[in-house]
Amino acid sequence: RFFTYGNFPLEQHLKQIHEEALIKFERIESNTEIPKQKLWEKPREHRVTCGLDSFAADPCKQTTVSVSYLLTDITDTFETFTLSLLSSLLVDGPNSPFYKALIESGIGTDFSPDVGFNGSTREAYFSVGLQSIAERDIDTVKQIIARTIDEVIVKGFEEDRIEALLHKIEIQLKHQSTSFGLALTSYIASCWNQDGDPVELLKIADKVSRFRECLKENPTFLQEKVKMYFKDNPHRLTLSMSPEEDYRDKQAKMEAEKLKKKVNALSEEERTQIFEKGLELIALQSKPQDTSCLPALKVSDIEPKIPFTVLETTLAADEVPVQYCAQPTNGVVYYRAVSSLNTLPEELKPYVPLFCNVITKMGCGALDYREQAQKIELKTGGMSVSPHIIPDDSHLDVYEQGVLFSSLCLDRNLPDMMHLWSEIFNNPRFEEEEHFRVLVKKTAQELSNGIPDCGHLYASIRASKNLTPSGELQEMFSGMDQVKLMKRIAEMSDIKPILRKLPRIKKYLLNSDNIRCSVNAAPQQISEASKEVEKFVKGIARSKKERKPVRPHVIEKSSEVKPVGSEMLTGSQITRKLVNDPTFKPCQMKTHFVLPFPVNYIGECVRTVPYIAADYASLRVLARLMTAKFLHREIREKGGAYSGGAKLGHNGIFTFYSYRDPNSLTTLKTFEKAVEWAKSGEFTQEDIDEAKLAVFAAVDAPIAPSDKGMDHFLYGISDEMKQLHREQLFAVNSDNLVDVSNKYLAAGKSTRGQAILGPENADIAKDPSWVKR
């Protein structure tokens, strides 16, 4: 099976596949069919153990249990489609039966990680369970699951929930992402690999119509499926996992014994052979590879100029700037707003991420949280709120701090979506204490579970904490400090004091004082959208009294957008109020978070220059060059880490990182060696061109219609600035790369921070320059 996508003529690809691959082989009748699973006559149970979780809110509740049911053959595309919808109805959102029964029971914190439908194997399966429960509650969870299935068979699902789900599918079909082709290929791959019909699989609209028909003909259609696949299905597995005190020691001991046994079984000759192979491998890894056989682009193939995006800005209610970007959005409207945190008292700041997380999930106006969730699903493609910390493009000690509101909806639902935002701004509800507790525990659990996946990001955020003023805020909002704060809140027996902070934060954030909006929509939808935004802005409160920024040094920075052609909109400015910290002094900091992991996550950060500086382009190319030509080889191939490399952030912080790394201090030494390698200029013009191509691949990555103009709206980066940065990238040469290595990355030249997340380490413990957390 061959997968290709992109706006290139297909004939050329087919010709190439035929001439360069297929023609060279004889067809064979291969037997690659996977046999069907032999059905069990009765359910099975299995238990496994794991290590302790140091971030568990309750150390006595670290068991996970999950029940999985075998479903249907994935080549039966309509049955699979029906079961995936049924799975969503069972577990998605606070109105789903399993959310009500399991999550709100208070027995655990969140669904088991494998929750929901999985159609990647020959026969699909569905899993549901709970994590962070006490071991004694395993049977209780199994009983709740069985009871919930019985209730669903009797009651079925509300019509509105089914409509909300079909509405979600309609939005997914219309929303254009830049990885659309890739997403489709992964969607059809499993079924096609099992000899299913991939074309049939893509006819989603037909399946929705057929699904509606089935429901019309038989109102208990879904209940019968639940009975057949869940109630009467003996092919189900209950898997539970509980921690064991010395789990990791046992694992290490087992591995050592296994290795010893294998080594002892070797003859002298075999040992010599393995040793020589090892030397051969190191020699091979150190040798430059011949890449001349690979097809390659040239830097000259890259377009010298970027196409500029037409943006228009107007003032809603005479004071709130709104950016409009007319795009072929396929019947979807995208709305964003940024509200400033400048007036928020410092003691409320750490709770901003929690506020963002729950503000669209607590109910608003006349709607309780269940009704609000239902309304959001029926009328929008989702509403989210997140912290927004943006370093300035021309000064490292200046940044914007705010909160970003994002949502999308079908054209016809725009009034409903904007009304929901009005209610969230004007009348958010904070009285459901029990529901708030559920959300807190769920959030804390998600953060804790995320550390093994994003450990290198946590290390990098901590390493850059003391390098810029925005770094401190980044650590507070999305670093280990936030993980620890959420763990502490989740452990509280009385959560009221935290809940009381939310209406106070609301007062500073949810008003029209320091807000700006943006809309991406089809050209014919813009005037309708501007009416709705105007209505929204006029309908939300202004502060009764003038609020002073908490930090005195505020810089107003404007970016003008010139109007093009339209009479209605006039050229006006988006003014961003940035915080400047003239007294800030960057300082070195080395932190070791001791965690019960067998591997390390490492970040080393260096303070360099802002986006508009010419050296920024050189450092960006250098990061790619170092990653591909030095760090990948040393950290991954020789060092055995999952990955490692260097990158330059928008904030002017140059970051070295490694991921799931068996080494710690050795890797920090490798970062030093990488700088020495760069300073010596031991790279060819071809290496530089490759690095530039990789950078341009990121710079020129396709932008979906929903995201056009967002760099300007969110970061204040105009197309002119992007074009200048592009020209600086083209101009980077070997001398520039050696120069910036010496100027910023050489030891003692710039302030740097280091952080490691990983196991106990005797060498670090002996070194007083490391802070142990």
QUIGIRA-V169877 format. One record per pair of residues at least 24 apart in sequence whose ideal C-beta (glycine too) atoms are under 10 Angstrom apart, sorted by the first residue. I is the first residue (numbers start at 1). J is the second residue. Records with the same first field share a line. If there is no record, write none. Layout:
I->J  J
This chain:
1->185  188  189  192  193  198
3->181  182  184  185  186  188  189  192
4->181  185
5->179  180  181  182  183  184  185
6->181  182  702
7->181  702
32->193  194  195
33->122  194  195
34->121  122  123  193  194  195
35->122
36->70  73  122  123
37->70  73  121  122  123  125  235
38->235
39->70  123  233  234  235
40->70  233  234  235  236  237
41->234  235
42->234  235  236
43->67  69  142  233  234  235  236  237  238
44->234  235  236  237  238  239
45->138  142  236  237  238  239  240
46->237  238  239  240  241
47->135  138  238  239  240  241  242
48->239  240  241  242  244
49->240  241  242  243  244  245  247  250  251
50->241  242  243  244  247  248  251
51->243  244  245  246  247  248  249  250  251  596  597  598
52->243  244  245  246  247  248  596
53->131  132  243  445  448  449  451  595  596
54->448  451  487  593  594  595  596  597
55->444  445  447  448  449  451  480  483  484  486  487  490  595  596
56->109  131  132  243  444  445  448  487  490  491
57->109  132  440  441  444  445  448  486  487  488  489  490  491  492
58->108  109  132  133  134  441  490  491
59->243  491
60->133  134  135  136
61->107  108  109  131  132  133  134  135  137
62->131  132  133  134  135  241  242  243
63->108  130  131  132  133  134  135  136  137  138  141  240  241  242  243
64->108  110  111  112  113  114  129  130  131  132  133  138  141  239  240  241  242  243
65->107  108  112  128  129  130  131  133  135  137  138  139  140  141  142  145  238  239  240  241  242
66->111  112  113  114  115  127  128  129  130  131  141  145  237  238  239  240  241
67->112  126  127  128  129  141  142  145  146  149  230  236  237  238  239  240
68->112  114  118  125  126  127  128  129  235  236  237  238  239
69->124  125  126  127  128  149  229  230  231  233  234  235  236  237
70->121  123  124  125  126  229  233  234  235  236  237
71->117  118  119  123  124  125  126  225  228  229  230  233  235
72->119  123  124  125  225  228  229
73->122  123  124  191  194  196
74->118  119  120  121  122  123  124  190  191  192  193  194  196  201
75->122  123  190  191  192  194  195  196  197  200  201
76->123  124  191  196
77->119  188  191  196  197  198  199  200  201  202  203  207
78->200  203  206  207  210  211  214
79->124  225  229
80->117  119  123  124  190  191  196  201  207
81->119  169  201  203  204  206  207  208  210  211
82->207  210  211  214  221  222  225
83->117  119  124  125  126  225  229
84->116  117  118  119  124  126
85->117  162  165  166  168  169  207  208  211  222  225
86->117  126  152  157  165  221  222  223  225  226  229  230
87->115  116  117  118  119  124  125  126  127  128  229
88->116  117  161  164  165  168  169
89->152  156  157  158  161  162  164  165  222  226
90->115  116  117  126  128  148  149  152  157  222  226  230
91->115  116  117  126  127  128
92->116  161  164  165  168  373  377
93->161  164  165  361  370  373  374  376  377
94->361  368  369  370  371  372  373  374  435  438  439
95->157  158  160  161  164  369  370  371  373  374  377
96->148  152  157  161  373
97->128  147  148  149  151  152  155  157  161  226
98->128  129  130  144  145  148  149  152
99->370  373  438
100->148  151  370
101->128  130  141  144  145  147  148  149  151  152
102->128  129  130  133  141  144  145  148
103->130  438  439  441  442
104->434  435  437  438
105->130  133  137  140  141  144  438
106->434  437  438  441
107->132  133  134  137  140  141  144
108->132  133  134  137  141  441  442  445
109->133  438  440  441  442  443  444  445  446  448  449  490
110->438  441  442  443  444  445  446  448  449
111->442  445
112->141  239  240  241
113->445  449
114->239
118->190
119->187  190  191
120->186  189  190  191  193
121->190  194
122->190  191  193  194  196
123->194  235
124->190  191  229
125->229  235  236  237
126->229  230  233  236
127->236  237  239
128->230
129->238  239  240  241
131->241  445  448  449
132->441  442  444  445  448  449  490
133->240  242
134->242
135->240  242  243
138->238  240  242
139->238
141->238  240
142->238  240
145->230  236  238
146->230  231
148->226  230
149->226  227  229  230  231  233
150->226  227  230  231
151->226
152->222  223  226  227  230  231
153->220  222  223  224  225  226  227  230  231
154->223
155->223
156->219  220  221  222  223  224  226
157->215  222  223  226
158->374
159->215  219
160->371  374  375  377  378
161->373  374  377  378
162->211  212  215  222
163->374  377  378
164->373  374  375  376  377  378  379
165->208  211  377  378
166->208  211  212
167->377  378  379  380  381  409  410  413
168->377  378  380  381  382
169->204  205  207  208  211
170->204  205  208  331  332  381  410
171->331  332  380  381  382  408  409  410  413
172->204  381
173->204  205  208  330  331
174->329  330  331  332  381  408  410  411
175->329  330  331  332  334  381  408  410  704  705  706
176->327  328  329  330  332  702  704  705  706
177->702  704  705  706  707
178->701  702  703  704  705  706  707
179->701  702  704
180->702  704
243->596
247->596
248->596  597  598  759
251->598
252->598
255->598
281->637  638
282->637  638
284->637
285->633  634  637  638
286->633  634  637  638
288->629  633  684  687
289->633
291->686  687  690
292->686
296->686  689  690  693
297->689  690  693  696  697
298->689  693
299->685  688  689  690  692  693  696  729  730
300->689  730
301->693  696
302->692  693  696  697  699  700  726  729  730
303->696  700  726
304->723  726  727  730
305->719  723  726  727
306->699  700  719  722  723  725  726
307->719
308->718  719  720  722  723
309->703  708  709  710  711  712  718  719  722
310->561  562  563  564  565  566  708  709  719
311->518  520  559  561  562  563  564  569  574  708  709  712  713  718  719
312->526  530  561  562  563  564  565  566  568  569  570  571  572  709
313->516  518  559  560  561  562  563  569  570  571  572  573  574  712  713
314->530  533  534  561  563  566  568  569  570  571  572
315->534  537  569  570  572  573
316->512  515  516  517  530  531  532  533  534  535  536  537  538
317->512  533  534  535  536  537  538  539  540  542
318->537  538
319->512  513  515  537  542
320->512  513  514  515  516  517  533  534  536  537  538  540
321->515  516  517  518  558  559  561  572  573  574  575  576  713
322->515  516  517  518  519  529  530  533  534  536  537  569  572  574  713
323->516  517  518  519  520  559  561  572  574  709  710  712  713
324->517  518  519  520  521  523  526  527  529  530  533  561  566  568  569  709
325->518  519  520  521  526  561  705  706  707  708  709  710  712  713
326->519  520  521  522  523  524  525  526  529  564  566  705  708  709
327->520  521  522  523  703  704  705  706  707  708  709
328->521  522  523  705
329->408  411  520  521  522  523  525  704  705  706  708
330->410  411  522  705  706
331->409  410  411  412  521  522  525
332->381  408  409  410  411  413  414  520  521  522  525  705  706
333->380  381  407  408  409  410  411  412  413  414  417  418  519  520  521  522  525  526  528  529  532  706
334->381  406  407  408  409  518  519  520  521  529  704  705  706  707  708  710
335->380  383  405  406  407  408  409  414  417  418  421  517  518  519  520  521  529  532  533  536
336->388  404  405  406  407  408  516  517  518  519  520  706  707  710  713  714
337->385  402  403  404  405  406  407  421  425  512  515  516  517  518  519  533  536  537  540  713
338->388  390  400  402  403  404  405  406  514  515  516  517  518  574  576  713  714
339->385  388  402  403  404  405  425  508  509  510  511  512  513  514  515  516  517
340->388  400  401  402  403  508  509  513  514  515  516  549  554  576  577  578  579
341->387  388  389  400  401  402  403  473  505  508  509  514  549  550  579
342->400  401  402  508  513  514  547  548  549  550  551  554  577  578  579
343->507  508  509  511  513  514  543  546  547  548  549  550  551  577
344->401  402  403  504  505  507  508  509  547  549  550
345->504  505  508  550
346->550  551
347->501  504
348->501  502  504  505  507  508  509  550
349->387  401  473  476  477  505  550
350->476  477  481  482  485  486  489  501
351->485  489  498  501  502  504  505
352->385  386  387  388  401  402  403  473  476  477  482  501  505  508  509
353->385  386  387  403  443  447  476  477  478  482  485  486
354->436  439  440  443  444  482  485  486  489  498  501  502  505
355->385  387  403  428  501  502  503  504  505  506  509  510
356->384  385  386  387  388  403  404  405  477  505  509
357->384  385  386  387  439  440  442  443  446  486
358->385  428  430  432  435  436  439  440  442  443  499  502
359->383  384  385  403  405  424  425  428  430  502  505  506  509  510
360->384  385  405  407  420  421  424  428
361->385  432  435  436  438  439  442
362->424  428  429  430  431  432  435  436  439  499  502
363->423  424  427  428  429  430  431  432  435
364->420  421  422  423  424  425  426  427  428  429
365->419  420  422  423  424  426  427  428  429
366->423  427  429
367->420  423  424  427  429
368->429  431  432  435
369->429  432  435  436  438  439
370->432  435
372->420  423  424  428  429
375->416  417  419  420  423
376->407  409  416  417  420  424
378->413  416
379->407  409  410  412  413  414  415  416  417  419  420
380->407  408  409  410  413  414  416  417  420  421
381->407  408  409  410  413  417
382->406  407  408  409
383->407  408  409  417  420  421  424
384->408
385->424  509  510
386->477  478
387->473  474  476  477  478  482
388->477  714  715
389->470  471  472  473  474  476  477  478  651
390->470  576  578  650  651  714  715  716  717
391->468  469  470  471  474  578  610  611  649  650  651  652  653  715
392->468  470  555  557  576  578  579  580  610  611  612  651  652  715  716
393->557  610  611  612  613  616  650  651  652  715  716  717  718  721  725
394->557  609  610  611  612  613  716  721
395->468  555  557  578  580  610  612  652
396->467  468  469  470  471  584  586  607  608  609  610  611  613  651  652  653
397->468  469  470  553  579  580  581  582  583  584  585  586  610
398->468  469  470  553  554  555  557  578  579  580  581  582  584  610
399->468  469  470  471  473  474  578  579  580  581  651
400->470  555  557  576  577  578  579  714  715  716
401->469  470  473  477  551  577  578  579
402->509  514  515  516  576  577  714
403->505  509  510  515
404->713  714
405->509  510  515  517
406->518  706
408->520  521  706
411->521  522  524  525  528  529
414->519  521  525  528  529  531  532  533
415->528  531  532  535  536
416->532
417->532  536
418->529  531  532  533  534  535  536  537  539
419->532  535  536  539
421->510  517  532  533  536  539  540
422->535  536  537  538  539  540
423->539
424->506  510  540
425->506  509  510  511  512  515  536  539  540  541
426->506  510  511  539  540  541
427->510
428->502  503  506  510
429->502  503
430->499  500  501  502  503  506
431->499
432->499
433->494  495  496  499
434->495
436->495  496  498  499  502
437->489  490  492  495  498  499
440->486  489  490  491  492  495  498  499
441->486  489  490  491  495
442->490
443->482  486  489  490
444->483  484  485  486  487  488  489  490  491
445->486  487  490
446->486
447->478  480  482  483  484  485  486  487  490
448->483  486  487  490
450->483
451->480  483  593  595  597  601  757
452->595  597  599  601  660  757
453->659  660
454->478  601  659  757
455->480  593  595  597  599  600  601  602  603  657  658  659  660  661  756  757  758
456->600  601  602  603  641  642  643  644  645  655  657  658  659  660  661  755  757
457->601  603  655  657  659
458->482  483  593  595  601  603  755  757
459->591  592  593  600  601  602  603  604  605  655  657  658  659  753  754  755  756  757  758
460->601  602  603  604  605  647  649  653  655  656  657  753  755
461->603  605  653  655  755
462->589  590  591  592  593  603  605  753  754  755  756  757  773
463->589  590  591  602  603  604  605  606  653  655  656  657  752  753  754  755  756
464->586  589  603  604  605  606  607  649  651  652  653  654  655  752  753  755
465->587  589  591  605  753  755
466->584  585  586  587  588  589  591  605  607  751  752  753
467->584  586  587  588  589  605  606  607  608  651  652  653  654  750  751  752  753
468->581  584  586  605  607  610  651  652  653  751
469->551  579  580  581  582  583  584  586
470->579  581  584  651  653
471->584  586  605  607  651  653  753
472->581  584
473->579
474->649  651  653
475->755
479->755
480->591  593  595  755  757  773
481->773
483->593
484->593  773
507->541  543  544  547
508->543  547  550
510->540  541
511->540  541  542  543  544  547
512->536  537  538  539  540  541  542  543
513->540  541  542  543  546  547
514->543  547  549  575  576  577
515->540
516->574  575  576  713  714
517->574  713
518->574  709  710  712  713  714
519->709  713
520->704  705  706  707  708  709  710  713
521->705  706
522->705
523->566
526->566  568  569
527->566  568  569
530->568  569
549->577  579
550->579
551->579  580  581
552->579  580  582
553->578  579  580  581  582  583
554->578  579  580
555->579  580
557->716
558->716
559->712  713  715  716  717  718  721
560->718
561->709  712  713  718
574->712  713  716
575->716
576->713  714  715  716
578->716
585->751
586->750  751  752  753
587->751  753
588->751  752  753  754  769
589->751  752  753  754  755  769  770  771
590->668  752  753  754  755  756  764  767  769  770  771  772
591->753  754  755  756  757  770  771  772  773
592->664  754  755  756  757  758  759  760  761  764  765  767  770  771  772  773
593->755  756  757  758  771  772  773
594->756  757  758  759  760  761  764  765  772  773
595->756  757  758  759  760  773
596->758  759  760
597->660  757  758  759
598->660  662  758  759
599->640  641  642  658  659  660  661  662  663  664  757  758  759
600->641  658  659  660  661  662  663  664  665  667  756  757  758  759  761
601->641  642  657  658  659  660  661  664  755  756  757  758
602->635  641  644  656  657  658  659  661  663  664  665  667  668  670  671  754  755  756  757  758
603->653  655  656  657  658  753  754  755  756  757
604->646  654  655  656  657  658  667  668  671  672  752  753  754  755  756
605->649  651  653  654  655  656  657  750  751  752  753  754  755
606->646  648  652  653  654  655  656  671  675  744  745  746  749  750  751  752  753
607->651  652  653  654  744  750  751  752  753
608->648  649  651  652  653  654  740  743  744  745  749  750
609->648  652  654  740  743  744  750
610->650  651  652
611->648  649  650  651  652  715  716  717  721  722  724  725
612->717  721  724  725  728
613->652  725  728
614->724  725  727  728  731  732  736  740
615->652  728  732  736  739  740  743  744
616->648  650  652  654  725  728  729  740
617->648  692  695  724  725  726  727  728  729  730  731  732  736  740
618->648  728  729  731  732  733  735  736  737  738  739  740  741  743  744
619->646  647  648  652  654  732  736  737  740  741  743  744  745
620->647  648  649  654  691  692  695  698  699  725  728  729  732  740
621->648  688  689  691  692  694  695  696  728  729  732  733  736  737  740
622->646  648  654  674  675  678  683  688  691  695  732  736  737  738  739  740  741  744  745
623->647  648  649  654  655  656  678  691  694  695
624->648  687  688  690  691  692  693  694  695  696  697  698
625->674  677  678  683  687  688  690  691  692  694  695  732  737
626->654  656  671  674  675  677  678  683  691  737  741  745
627->656  657  674  691  694
628->683  687  690  691  694
629->674  677  678  682  683  684  687  688  690  691
630->670  673  674  675  676  677  678  682  683
631->656  657  658  667  670  671  673  674  677
633->670
634->658  666  667  669  670  671  673  674  677
635->659  661  663  666  667  670  671  674
636->661
638->663  670
639->663  666  667  670
641->667  670
644->670  671  674
645->674
646->671  674  675  678  745
647->698
648->695
650->711  715  717
652->744
653->752  753
654->740  744  745  750  752
655->753
656->745  752  754
657->755
658->756
660->758
661->756  758
662->758
663->758
664->756  757  758  759  761  763  764
665->756  761  763  764  767  770
667->756
668->754  756
671->745  752  754
672->745  746  747
674->741  745
675->741  742  744  745  746  747  749
676->741  745  746  747
677->741
678->737  738  740  741  742  745  746
679->737  738  739  740  741  742  745  746
680->738  741
681->734  735  737  738  739  741
682->738
683->734  737  738
684->734
685->733  734
687->734  737
688->732  733  734  736  737
691->732  737
692->729  730  732
695->729  732
696->726  729  730
699->725  726  729
700->726
